[in-house]
Amino acid sequence: MVYFVGAGTGAPDLITVRGMKLLNQADVVIYAGSLVNPELLAYTKKECEIYDSARLTLEEVLDIMKRAEKEGKMTVRLHTGDPSVYGAVREQMDALDAMDIKYESCPGVSACFGAAASLNLEYTLPGISQSLIITRMEGRTKVPEKESIESFAAHQASMAIYLSAGMLEELSKKLIAGGYSPDTPAAIVYKATWPDEKAFTCTVSTLYETAHAHGITKTALVLVGDVITHQNYKKSRLYAADFSTEFRQAKEKEQ
């Protein structure tokens, strides 16, 4: 059996309880060494076989899984954040299907939520934004034309932009071309929830300058939207005194 486990954003205590238990039980762990906090390996048993996938090809990863399955061992494939977001897990799952090897997924805390916690943000403030767009700039991995930064920027929703810290000048131009004003609030969060985390607020037009001033060129998430300054939002109707729910009747206004 293979378990795809989300390691979370970095802090070793942000892995889920289920994920930690799977690491406790694993006979083999294949972890993304370039991104996953190695402190998480402390949850494994002494005899666990550990492999760093940063040095492996897809075929080599699959060979380890196949061998472990033949030996009756349980494998944890430990991915950074949540495996479903830029995790390259589908190609592994399809290969396991072809080999008739069973697998399950265990979710994890993705970087955009670790970054929000670091800045005490709510992405969905009433009156400002009720949507969160998770996307990336095009690099070696192509992005469909209909999912361009400009097209998403036109929505004026909250945005979390992954894998783009090395292209911030171009990112700013695309965000502005799509409809964001240059002074729209933005933030750069480097290694969210790690001990060496750095988080800076700025504007769409000063993303590059802010990152350059602090030596940030990779492993950072870009957040965009008016929710970052959390001003001029409306309070939730759910807790309003004059709003009825299944559990609470609206209270009459005092005369």
VEXDOSE-593114 format. One line per field, with one value per atom (N, C-alpha, C): residue number from 1; atom name; x, y, z. Coordinates in Angstrom, 3 decimals, decimal comma. Example, Ala and Ser with C-alpha at 12.3 -4.5 7.8 and 13.67 -1.06 7.14 Angstrom:
2
k	1 1 1 2 2 2
a	N CA C N CA C
u	13,190 12,300 13,200 12,850 13,670 12,900
v	-5,690 -4,500 -3,300 -2,250 -1,060 0,030
w	7,800 7,800 7,800 7,080 7,140 7,870
This chain:
255
k	1 1 1 2 2 2 3 3 3 4 4 4 5 5 5 6 6 6 7 7 7 8 8 8 9 9 9 10 10 10 11 11 11 12 12 12 13 13 13 14 14 14 15 15 15 16 16 16 17 17 17 18 18 18 19 19 19 20 20 20 21 21 21 22 22 22 23 23 23 24 24 24 25 25 25 26 26 26 27 27 27 28 28 28 29 29 29 30 30 30 31 31 31 32 32 32 33 33 33 34 34 34 35 35 35 36 36 36 37 37 37 38 38 38 39 39 39 40 40 40 41 41 41 42 42 42 43 43 43 44 44 44 45 45 45 46 46 46 47 47 47 48 48 48 49 49 49 50 50 50 51 51 51 52 52 52 53 53 53 54 54 54 55 55 55 56 56 56 57 57 57 58 58 58 59 59 59 60 60 60 61 61 61 62 62 62 63 63 63 64 64 64 65 65 65 66 66 66 67 67 67 68 68 68 69 69 69 70 70 70 71 71 71 72 72 72 73 73 73 74 74 74 75 75 75 76 76 76 77 77 77 78 78 78 79 79 79 80 80 80 81 81 81 82 82 82 83 83 83 84 84 84 85 85 85 86 86 86 87 87 87 88 88 88 89 89 89 90 90 90 91 91 91 92 92 92 93 93 93 94 94 94 95 95 95 96 96 96 97 97 97 98 98 98 99 99 99 100 100 100 101 101 101 102 102 102 103 103 103 104 104 104 105 105 105 106 106 106 107 107 107 108 108 108 109 109 109 110 110 110 111 111 111 112 112 112 113 113 113 114 114 114 115 115 115 116 116 116 117 117 117 118 118 118 119 119 119 120 120 120 121 121 121 122 122 122 123 123 123 124 124 124 125 125 125 126 126 126 127 127 127 128 128 128 129 129 129 130 130 130 131 131 131 132 132 132 133 133 133 134 134 134 135 135 135 136 136 136 137 137 137 138 138 138 139 139 139 140 140 140 141 141 141 142 142 142 143 143 143 144 144 144 145 145 145 146 146 146 147 147 147 148 148 148 149 149 149 150 150 150 151 151 151 152 152 152 153 153 153 154 154 154 155 155 155 156 156 156 157 157 157 158 158 158 159 159 159 160 160 160 161 161 161 162 162 162 163 163 163 164 164 164 165 165 165 166 166 166 167 167 167 168 168 168 169 169 169 170 170 170 171 171 171 172 172 172 173 173 173 174 174 174 175 175 175 176 176 176 177 177 177 178 178 178 179 179 179 180 180 180 181 181 181 182 182 182 183 183 183 184 184 184 185 185 185 186 186 186 187 187 187 188 188 188 189 189 189 190 190 190 191 191 191 192 192 192 193 193 193 194 194 194 195 195 195 196 196 196 197 197 197 198 198 198 199 199 199 200 200 200 201 201 201 202 202 202 203 203 203 204 204 204 205 205 205 206 206 206 207 207 207 208 208 208 209 209 209 210 210 210 211 211 211 212 212 212 213 213 213 214 214 214 215 215 215 216 216 216 217 217 217 218 218 218 219 219 219 220 220 220 221 221 221 222 222 222 223 223 223 224 224 224 225 225 225 226 226 226 227 227 227 228 228 228 229 229 229 230 230 230 231 231 231 232 232 232 233 233 233 234 234 234 235 235 235 236 236 236 237 237 237 238 238 238 239 239 239 240 240 240 241 241 241 242 242 242 243 243 243 244 244 244 245 245 245 246 246 246 247 247 247 248 248 248 249 249 249 250 250 250 251 251 251 252 252 252 253 253 253 254 254 254 255 255 255
a	N CA C N CA C N CA C N CA C N CA C N CA C N CA C N CA C N CA C N CA C N CA C N CA C N CA C N CA C N CA C N CA C N CA C N CA C N CA C N CA C N CA C N CA C N CA C N CA C N CA C N CA C N CA C N CA C N CA C N CA C N CA C N CA C N CA C N CA C N CA C N CA C N CA C N CA C N CA C N CA C N CA C N CA C N CA C N CA C N CA C N CA C N CA C N CA C N CA C N CA C N CA C N CA C N CA C N CA C N CA C N CA C N CA C N CA C N CA C N CA C N CA C N CA C N CA C N CA C N CA C N CA C N CA C N CA C N CA C N CA C N CA C N CA C N CA C N CA C N CA C N CA C N CA C N CA C N CA C N CA C N CA C N CA C N CA C N CA C N CA C N CA C N CA C N CA C N CA C N CA C N CA C N CA C N CA C N CA C N CA C N CA C N CA C N CA C N CA C N CA C N CA C N CA C N CA C N CA C N CA C N CA C N CA C N CA C N CA C N CA C N CA C N CA C N CA C N CA C N CA C N CA C N CA C N CA C N CA C N CA C N CA C N CA C N CA C N CA C N CA C N CA C N CA C N CA C N CA C N CA C N CA C N CA C N CA C N CA C N CA C N CA C N CA C N CA C N CA C N CA C N CA C N CA C N CA C N CA C N CA C N CA C N CA C N CA C N CA C N CA C N CA C N CA C N CA C N CA C N CA C N CA C N CA C N CA C N CA C N CA C N CA C N CA C N CA C N CA C N CA C N CA C N CA C N CA C N CA C N CA C N CA C N CA C N CA C N CA C N CA C N CA C N CA C N CA C N CA C N CA C N CA C N CA C N CA C N CA C N CA C N CA C N CA C N CA C N CA C N CA C N CA C N CA C N CA C N CA C N CA C N CA C N CA C N CA C N CA C N CA C N CA C N CA C N CA C N CA C N CA C N CA C N CA C N CA C N CA C N CA C N CA C N CA C N CA C N CA C N CA C N CA C N CA C N CA C N CA C N CA C N CA C N CA C N CA C N CA C N CA C N CA C N CA C N CA C N CA C N CA C N CA C N CA C N CA C N CA C N CA C N CA C N CA C N CA C N CA C N CA C N CA C N CA C N CA C N CA C N CA C N CA C N CA C N CA C N CA C N CA C N CA C N CA C N CA C N CA C N CA C
u	0,848 0,000 0,887 0,499 1,218 0,290 0,789 0,032 0,716 -0,029 0,461 0,073 1,082 0,835 1,315 0,449 0,837 1,628 2,843 3,722 3,362 2,528 2,242 3,239 3,169 3,938 5,388 5,720 7,106 7,255 6,491 6,564 6,186 7,026 6,756 5,486 4,975 3,741 2,499 2,674 1,519 1,129 1,787 1,301 0,036 -0,880 -2,100 -1,779 -2,678 -2,516 -2,482 -3,345 -3,362 -2,027 -1,493 -0,222 0,910 0,909 1,934 1,837 0,607 0,425 0,900 0,674 1,140 2,666 3,293 4,760 5,251 4,541 4,898 4,912 3,975 3,777 4,595 5,123 5,739 6,990 7,116 8,346 9,297 8,712 9,484 8,901 9,773 9,340 10,137 9,417 10,037 9,580 10,498 10,106 10,772 10,094 10,617 11,638 12,904 13,929 14,228 13,904 14,176 13,167 12,041 10,969 10,440 10,433 9,862 10,850 10,342 11,191 11,687 13,003 13,521 13,203 12,795 12,413 11,215 10,422 9,267 9,690 10,912 11,396 11,593 11,595 11,704 10,476 9,378 8,161 8,245 9,275 9,385 10,077 9,876 10,564 12,017 12,847 14,281 14,611 13,872 14,185 13,581 12,906 12,277 13,332 13,069 13,939 13,512 14,468 14,144 14,880 14,132 14,696 14,330 15,292 15,085 14,761 13,528 13,107 13,696 14,301 14,929 16,053 16,598 17,704 17,249 15,933 15,414 14,561 14,476 13,526 12,202 11,171 9,865 9,982 10,721 10,870 11,553 12,542 13,235 12,334 11,493 10,514 9,560 9,069 8,131 8,775 10,050 10,758 10,830 11,045 11,093 9,731 8,671 7,318 7,008 7,385 7,113 7,839 9,117 9,897 9,316 8,921 8,333 7,044 6,237 4,976 5,231 6,223 6,547 7,009 7,643 8,151 7,121 5,905 4,840 5,018 5,710 5,979 5,012 4,788 3,929 4,797 4,412 5,190 4,431 5,128 4,592 5,352 4,614 5,192 4,875 5,884 5,690 5,930 4,843 4,897 4,783 5,365 5,242 3,805 3,388 2,057 0,962 0,066 -0,977 -0,658 -0,709 -0,330 -1,149 -2,376 -3,252 -2,922 -2,023 -1,661 -0,200 0,004 1,340 2,177 1,530 2,212 2,718 2,340 2,729 2,397 1,219 0,842 0,053 -0,672 -1,516 -0,703 0,463 1,289 1,782 2,020 2,414 1,239 0,063 -1,123 -1,484 -1,375 -1,677 -0,718 0,559 1,539 1,241 0,807 0,451 -0,783 -1,725 -2,896 -2,459 -1,500 -1,023 -0,325 0,268 0,965 0,055 -1,217 -2,199 -1,756 -1,190 -0,788 -1,787 -2,357 -3,349 -2,683 -3,438 -2,911 -4,057 -3,699 -4,648 -3,931 -4,722 -4,171 -4,526 -3,598 -3,811 -3,511 -4,494 -4,280 -3,307 -2,817 -1,912 -2,218 -1,562 -1,758 -0,932 -1,601 -0,895 -0,302 0,681 1,430 0,541 -0,527 -1,359 -2,066 -2,319 -2,979 -1,953 -0,753 0,304 0,648 0,690 0,988 -0,119 -1,374 -2,495 -2,428 -2,050 -1,923 -0,802 0,293 1,419 1,053 0,158 -0,251 -1,614 -2,202 -3,541 -4,557 -4,555 -5,444 -6,702 -7,761 -8,934 -9,091 -9,019 -9,074 -10,460 -11,492 -12,866 -13,633 -13,208 -13,880 -15,116 -16,282 -17,503 -17,325 -17,804 -17,696 -16,388 -15,432 -14,141 -13,886 -13,879 -13,668 -14,306 -14,940 -15,508 -14,898 -13,738 -13,063 -11,557 -10,920 -9,464 -8,984 -8,158 -7,586 -6,173 -5,934 -4,603 -4,030 -2,900 -2,338 -0,826 -0,216 1,230 1,566 2,769 3,289 3,769 3,771 4,283 5,803 6,344 7,788 8,067 8,848 9,072 7,784 6,888 5,557 4,621 4,023 3,148 1,842 1,255 -0,044 -1,021 -2,207 -3,176 -3,446 -3,582 -3,770 -4,969 -6,033 -7,240 -7,048 -5,911 -5,605 -4,464 -4,337 -3,268 -3,454 -2,371 -2,430 -3,376 -3,311 -4,161 -5,643 -6,012 -7,434 -7,930 -7,088 -7,487 -7,513 -6,579 -6,527 -7,794 -8,427 -9,638 -10,766 -10,719 -11,774 -11,642 -10,460 -10,220 -10,457 -10,343 -10,484 -9,147 -9,146 -7,893 -7,108 -5,796 -4,961 -3,778 -3,464 -2,251 -1,461 -0,285 0,489 1,734 1,789 2,876 3,985 5,159 6,225 6,569 6,531 6,717 7,668 8,358 9,192 10,358 10,750 11,850 11,413 10,112 9,576 8,680 9,073 8,170 7,969 8,982 8,794 7,718 7,808 6,819 5,461 5,450 4,187 3,463 4,175 3,558 2,924 3,636 3,124 1,840 1,819 0,651 -0,544 -0,287 -1,373 -1,998 -1,155 -1,652 -2,368 -1,802 -2,447 -3,821 -3,972 -5,242 -6,297 -5,902 -6,904 -6,608 -5,619 -5,267 -4,577 -4,901 -4,183 -2,795 -1,818 -0,456 -0,361 -1,283 -1,215 -2,090 -2,557 -3,304 -2,408 -2,897 -2,078 -1,587 -0,369 0,223 1,118 1,535 2,446 3,340 4,534 5,474 5,795 5,560 5,842 6,862 8,037 9,134 9,117 9,082 9,110 8,096 6,847 5,767 5,820 5,787 5,752 7,087 8,129 9,452 10,079 11,098 11,759 12,341 12,787 13,375 12,380 11,105 10,071 10,302 9,993 9,984 8,686 8,017 6,757 6,743 6,444 6,456 5,222 4,579 3,479 4,014 3,383 3,822 2,645 2,901 1,849 2,187 1,228 1,465 2,654 2,801 3,881 5,248 5,292 6,582 6,972 6,392 6,722 8,208 8,740 10,147 11,065 10,804 11,666 11,675 10,515 10,414 11,193 11,017 11,734 13,235 13,637 15,069 15,722 15,018 15,556 15,820 15,086 15,220 15,845 16,387 17,110 16,247 14,988 14,069 14,007 14,402 14,389 13,639 13,313 12,610 11,917 11,192 10,500 9,635 8,939 8,073 6,736 5,718 4,360 3,991 3,303 2,834 1,324 0,881 -0,545 -0,954 -2,138 -2,609 -4,077 -4,418 -5,827 -6,047 -7,198 -7,513 -7,717 -7,888 -8,046 -6,772 -5,659 -4,385 -4,374 -5,015 -5,082 -6,357 -7,253 -8,514 -9,192 -9,435 -10,156 -11,427 -12,428 -13,675 -14,435 -14,277 -15,038 -16,337 -17,260 -18,525 -18,493 -19,170 -19,224 -20,069 -19,742 -20,475 -21,934 -22,852 -24,263 -24,571 -23,729 -23,985 -24,157 -23,399 -23,439 -24,192 -24,834 -25,588 -26,814 -27,141 -28,249 -29,593 -29,728 -31,004 -31,058 -30,187 -30,083 -30,431 -31,454 -31,876 -31,105 -30,804 -30,170 -30,931 -30,503 -31,116 -30,981 -29,972 -29,667 -30,018 -30,346 -30,584 -31,599 -32,567 -33,556 -33,047 -33,409 -33,013 -33,613 -32,859 -33,333 -33,922 -35,049 -35,675 -34,824 -34,778 -34,035 -34,731 -33,906 -34,471 -35,077 -36,220 -36,892 -36,221
v	-1,191 0,000 1,245 2,228 3,508 4,606 5,444 6,588 7,875 8,725 10,052 10,988 11,495 12,274 13,712 14,659 16,065 16,395 16,901 17,217 18,536 19,341 20,666 21,684 22,878 23,995 24,043 23,391 23,454 23,103 23,749 23,447 21,986 21,208 19,768 19,438 20,363 20,084 20,498 20,900 21,224 20,083 18,955 17,774 17,304 16,678 16,201 15,032 14,786 13,640 12,354 12,266 11,075 10,916 12,015 11,953 11,510 12,012 11,624 10,129 9,623 8,203 7,329 7,785 7,029 6,999 8,115 8,126 7,175 7,123 6,200 4,750 4,420 3,042 2,668 3,643 3,396 2,525 1,625 0,845 1,544 2,317 3,057 4,464 5,472 6,854 7,449 8,003 8,737 10,181 11,070 12,450 13,427 14,544 15,589 16,417 15,973 16,567 18,028 18,520 19,923 20,860 20,307 21,148 20,719 19,423 18,921 19,108 19,550 19,720 18,348 18,127 16,811 16,447 17,426 17,121 16,166 16,136 15,243 13,775 13,510 12,129 11,563 12,432 11,966 11,164 11,297 10,542 9,092 8,757 7,394 6,474 5,159 4,193 4,014 3,495 3,415 2,608 1,527 0,633 1,086 2,228 2,729 3,075 2,667 3,036 4,413 5,323 6,698 7,079 7,639 8,043 9,504 10,253 11,650 11,712 12,066 12,058 13,214 14,190 15,293 14,781 13,619 13,034 11,890 11,686 10,543 10,976 10,112 10,310 9,662 9,950 9,327 7,805 7,298 5,846 5,246 5,943 5,438 5,448 6,465 6,513 5,333 5,083 3,981 2,627 2,502 1,244 0,949 2,001 1,826 1,376 2,016 1,641 0,190 -0,170 -1,524 -2,568 -2,303 -3,242 -3,382 -2,244 -2,263 -3,068 -2,907 -3,641 -5,150 -5,547 -6,969 -7,562 -6,704 -7,166 -7,013 -6,604 -6,457 -5,264 -4,254 -3,074 -1,937 -1,089 0,077 1,295 2,025 3,181 4,474 5,493 6,851 7,707 8,302 9,281 10,638 11,280 12,511 13,732 14,433 15,620 16,886 17,972 19,246 19,768 20,547 21,154 20,117 20,294 19,315 18,669 17,350 16,683 17,111 17,591 17,917 19,253 20,039 21,340 21,302 21,288 21,243 20,096 18,960 17,833 16,778 16,871 15,878 14,459 14,294 12,980 12,138 12,789 12,016 11,042 11,477 10,606 9,394 9,587 8,463 7,510 8,083 7,271 6,444 7,057 6,323 5,157 5,374 4,297 3,185 3,556 2,553 1,770 2,458 1,762 0,691 1,057 0,120 -1,079 -0,872 -1,957 -2,676 -2,245 -2,831 -2,700 -1,526 -1,227 -0,226 -0,550 0,325 1,526 2,630 3,851 4,677 5,560 6,509 7,843 8,904 10,237 10,747 11,475 12,144 13,629 14,506 15,928 16,593 17,743 18,521 20,005 20,813 22,264 22,860 23,454 24,052 25,409 25,845 27,065 28,291 28,366 29,568 29,690 28,573 28,622 28,846 28,320 28,640 30,114 30,678 32,100 32,965 32,550 33,304 33,324 32,182 32,122 33,036 33,069 33,912 35,390 35,775 37,172 37,434 36,396 36,510 37,039 36,418 36,850 36,000 36,607 35,874 36,220 35,223 35,460 35,861 35,536 35,707 36,686 37,930 38,970 39,462 39,459 39,957 41,392 41,654 42,994 43,254 42,346 42,506 41,353 40,144 38,978 37,756 36,947 35,687 34,505 34,756 33,706 33,791 32,635 32,560 31,847 32,511 31,933 31,454 30,179 29,594 29,344 29,972 29,847 30,012 30,078 30,232 30,922 31,489 31,994 30,822 31,012 29,969 29,941 28,744 28,547 27,371 26,407 25,190 24,369 24,549 23,952 24,977 24,627 25,544 25,765 26,931 27,278 27,501 26,905 27,124 28,609 29,015 30,433 31,029 30,243 30,756 30,929 30,444 30,607 31,606 32,547 33,541 34,402 34,953 35,870 37,031 37,550 38,683 38,329 37,139 36,770 36,589 36,033 35,872 37,222 38,096 39,415 40,206 39,964 40,694 40,463 39,369 39,059 39,886 40,428 41,214 40,392 39,094 38,226 38,112 37,476 37,183 36,176 36,361 35,465 34,972 33,696 33,107 32,552 33,090 32,769 32,001 30,760 29,848 29,908 29,423 29,098 30,251 31,462 32,633 33,670 33,342 34,328 34,820 34,054 34,475 35,284 35,601 36,323 37,478 38,172 39,150 40,403 40,818 41,995 41,710 40,553 40,169 39,954 39,358 39,130 40,435 41,439 42,748 43,320 43,243 43,782 43,066 41,758 40,976 41,258 41,401 41,707 43,064 44,034 45,376 45,382 44,658 44,566 43,905 43,010 42,320 43,131 44,206 45,056 45,512 44,906 45,379 46,733 47,652 48,926 48,701 49,522 49,339 49,348 50,057 50,148 49,111 48,096 47,007 46,313 46,045 45,379 44,007 43,691 42,393 41,985 40,736 40,242 39,175 39,067 38,005 37,246 35,942 35,123 34,058 34,171 33,233 32,116 30,877 29,689 29,798 29,912 30,054 28,944 29,330 28,497 27,832 28,044 27,546 28,488 28,046 28,932 30,192 30,091 31,248 31,961 31,824 32,515 34,017 34,602 36,060 36,433 37,459 37,895 39,413 39,910 41,349 41,762 42,821 43,382 44,497 44,666 45,673 45,981 46,340 46,534 45,736 45,643 44,902 45,478 46,791 47,423 47,310 46,942 46,890 45,465 44,474 43,089 42,793 43,155 42,854 43,610 44,897 45,701 45,155 44,729 44,188 42,889 41,996 40,725 40,944 41,816 42,088 42,674 43,572 44,210 43,205 42,097 41,096 39,787 39,813 38,659 37,443 37,660 36,546 36,283 35,085 34,726 33,426 32,672 31,403 31,019 29,918 29,353 30,401 31,186 32,221 32,222 32,597 32,693 34,166 34,518 35,891 35,925 36,835 37,023 38,393 38,465 39,715 39,920 41,168 41,488 42,424 43,078 44,034 43,372 42,047 41,365 41,479 41,754 41,810 42,963 44,066 45,199 45,180 44,235 44,006 45,288 46,191 47,430 47,493 48,192 48,454 47,179 46,126 44,910 44,948 44,087 43,986 42,801 42,935 41,838 40,690 39,492 38,313 38,379 38,046 38,016 36,837 35,822 34,625 34,937 35,914 36,222 37,519 38,092 39,325 39,032 39,961 39,762 39,632 40,277 40,247 39,161 38,176 37,110 35,772 35,104 33,810 32,671 31,647 30,440 29,232 28,055 26,822 26,705 27,364 27,221 28,448 29,559 30,779 31,650 32,138 33,046 34,482 35,266 36,668 37,381 38,305 39,102 40,394 40,795 42,035 43,217 44,209 45,409 46,147 46,724 47,484 48,770 49,137 50,382 51,582
w	0,000 0,000 0,000 -0,783 -0,839 -0,346 0,517 1,019 0,572 -0,129 -0,492 0,648 1,343 2,560 2,374 2,714 2,701 3,948 3,752 4,884 5,550 4,883 5,417 4,905 5,442 4,892 5,350 6,418 6,891 8,352 9,208 10,634 10,863 11,552 11,687 12,445 13,243 13,977 13,191 11,920 11,084 10,157 10,262 9,565 10,286 9,565 10,216 11,144 12,092 12,984 12,161 11,156 10,297 9,574 9,058 8,366 9,279 10,513 11,481 11,797 11,952 12,252 11,095 9,873 8,710 8,655 9,014 9,089 10,177 11,301 12,390 11,907 11,015 10,582 9,344 8,644 7,338 7,434 6,457 6,301 5,342 4,416 3,417 3,315 3,304 3,102 1,946 0,986 -0,121 0,030 0,371 0,671 -0,281 -0,517 -1,393 -0,610 -0,658 0,191 -0,072 -1,265 -1,578 -0,937 -0,443 0,074 1,444 1,721 2,981 4,128 5,256 6,441 6,905 6,942 7,349 8,790 9,608 10,986 11,033 9,966 9,925 9,912 9,487 9,444 10,842 11,848 13,233 13,645 12,906 13,211 12,720 11,951 11,419 12,425 12,243 13,105 12,645 13,540 13,280 12,027 11,810 10,694 9,361 9,353 8,136 7,078 5,843 4,725 4,226 4,077 3,703 2,423 1,472 0,193 -0,095 -0,615 -0,980 -2,470 -2,798 -4,205 -5,009 -4,333 -5,064 -5,959 -5,617 -6,380 -7,286 -7,388 -8,124 -9,319 -10,310 -11,409 -11,024 -11,811 -11,565 -11,613 -12,578 -12,721 -11,500 -10,951 -9,763 -8,540 -8,420 -7,328 -7,437 -8,640 -8,851 -8,597 -8,930 -8,674 -7,176 -6,369 -4,908 -4,394 -4,889 -4,485 -4,876 -6,093 -6,594 -5,762 -5,450 -4,643 -3,241 -2,647 -1,304 -1,294 -2,344 -2,427 -2,518 -3,289 -3,417 -2,088 -1,267 0,026 1,130 0,778 1,763 2,685 2,206 3,031 2,705 3,710 3,521 3,217 2,150 1,692 1,909 2,395 2,458 1,458 0,551 -0,376 0,216 0,796 1,563 0,684 0,393 -0,457 0,380 -0,118 0,575 0,496 1,485 1,478 1,392 0,429 0,148 -1,198 -1,282 -2,529 -3,745 -3,523 -4,644 -5,300 -4,712 -5,273 -5,730 -7,034 -7,635 -7,070 -6,837 -6,217 -7,186 -8,467 -9,471 -9,005 -8,375 -7,855 -8,852 -9,764 -10,667 -11,507 -11,972 -12,810 -12,021 -10,721 -9,880 -9,663 -9,425 -9,202 -10,433 -11,608 -12,836 -13,025 -12,673 -12,784 -11,780 -10,590 -9,583 -10,017 -10,656 -11,196 -12,199 -13,046 -14,062 -13,439 -12,260 -11,562 -10,569 -10,515 -9,607 -8,145 -7,808 -6,431 -5,856 -4,714 -4,094 -3,426 -3,359 -2,740 -2,177 -1,248 -0,662 -0,470 -0,330 -0,107 1,284 1,863 3,154 2,950 3,125 2,839 3,802 3,365 4,201 4,094 4,885 4,876 3,738 2,758 1,638 2,020 1,236 1,554 1,670 0,851 0,912 2,256 2,904 4,213 5,329 5,161 6,110 6,058 4,847 4,683 5,269 5,057 5,626 7,148 7,732 9,189 9,673 8,946 9,346 9,345 8,418 8,315 8,944 9,567 10,156 9,149 7,972 6,900 6,820 6,316 5,849 4,379 3,514 2,078 1,590 2,355 1,886 2,759 2,735 3,517 2,774 3,419 2,776 2,281 1,094 0,532 -0,182 -0,055 -0,735 -1,700 -1,178 -2,026 -1,379 -2,199 -1,733 -2,486 -3,100 -3,863 -3,647 -3,708 -3,659 -4,913 -5,697 -6,906 -6,589 -6,797 -6,626 -8,015 -8,310 -9,641 -9,598 -10,771 -10,879 -12,200 -12,251 -13,508 -14,343 -15,648 -16,529 -16,479 -16,283 -16,314 -17,218 -16,711 -17,496 -17,632 -16,649 -16,764 -17,383 -18,504 -19,218 -18,450 -18,641 -18,060 -19,216 -19,172 -20,256 -20,471 -21,726 -22,047 -21,323 -21,181 -20,529 -19,021 -18,486 -17,063 -16,847 -17,723 -17,597 -16,355 -15,866 -14,719 -15,020 -16,249 -16,612 -16,508 -16,971 -16,942 -15,519 -14,654 -13,253 -12,532 -12,857 -12,211 -12,491 -13,612 -13,977 -12,984 -12,247 -11,274 -9,991 -9,724 -8,508 -7,245 -7,335 -6,172 -5,446 -4,293 -3,596 -4,438 -4,502 -5,287 -4,468 -4,622 -4,046 -5,220 -5,444 -6,641 -6,235 -6,649 -6,313 -7,371 -7,014 -7,964 -8,899 -8,384 -9,248 -8,662 -7,579 -6,885 -7,733 -8,724 -9,582 -10,782 -10,883 -12,045 -11,607 -10,566 -9,955 -10,794 -11,534 -12,394 -13,444 -14,073 -15,075 -14,433 -13,239 -12,538 -12,269 -11,789 -11,531 -12,784 -13,896 -15,163 -15,574 -15,403 -15,795 -14,878 -13,581 -12,645 -12,953 -13,260 -13,572 -14,917 -15,891 -17,209 -17,103 -16,140 -15,965 -15,247 -14,580 -13,939 -12,531 -11,870 -10,533 -10,645 -9,753 -9,730 -9,149 -9,513 -8,996 -7,485 -6,825 -5,367 -4,659 -5,386 -4,755 -3,731 -2,528 -1,508 -1,976 -1,585 -1,909 -0,745 -0,762 0,278 -0,321 0,224 -0,144 1,129 1,109 2,288 1,896 2,468 2,209 3,247 2,772 3,626 4,775 4,416 5,405 6,445 7,692 8,917 9,252 8,450 8,810 9,839 10,569 11,541 10,897 9,635 8,953 8,034 8,351 7,578 7,549 6,394 6,243 5,545 6,038 5,438 5,339 4,155 3,922 3,132 3,565 2,791 1,906 0,763 -0,198 -1,108 -2,337 -3,325 -4,575 -5,478 -6,719 -7,478 -7,452 -8,223 -7,554 -6,272 -5,566 -5,169 -5,823 -5,493 -5,683 -6,834 -7,113 -6,157 -5,983 -5,104 -3,685 -3,209 -1,851 -1,723 -2,683 -2,647 -2,779 -3,693 -3,916 -2,664 -1,991 -0,788 0,323 0,314 1,377 0,888 -0,322 -0,830 -1,114 -1,478 -1,747 -3,243 -3,655 -5,070 -5,344 -4,297 -4,480 -3,176 -3,202 -2,034 -1,337 -2,151 -1,589 -2,310 -1,573 -2,101 -2,213 -3,290 -3,483 -3,269 -2,433 -2,176 -2,699 -3,285 -3,878 -3,535 -3,204 -2,984 -1,809 -1,812 -0,751 0,604 0,639 1,924 2,770 2,128 2,866 3,856 3,511 4,451 5,278 4,987 5,710 6,190 5,238 5,531 4,694 5,220 4,491 4,109 4,893 4,640 5,444 5,096 5,809 6,767 7,884 8,839 8,280 8,705 8,253 8,695 7,796 8,154 9,080 9,060 9,849 11,334 11,822 13,261 13,574 12,582 12,802 13,668 14,571 15,508 14,798 13,622 12,911 11,840 11,938 10,937 11,579 11,033 11,571 10,912 11,701 11,168 11,700 11,314 11,808 13,327 13,886 15,311 16,155 15,511 16,277 15,563 16,306 15,755 15,825 14,818 14,819 16,009 16,565 17,680 17,157 17,737 17,313 17,729 16,845 17,186 18,318 19,202 20,325 19,800 20,388 19,997 20,619
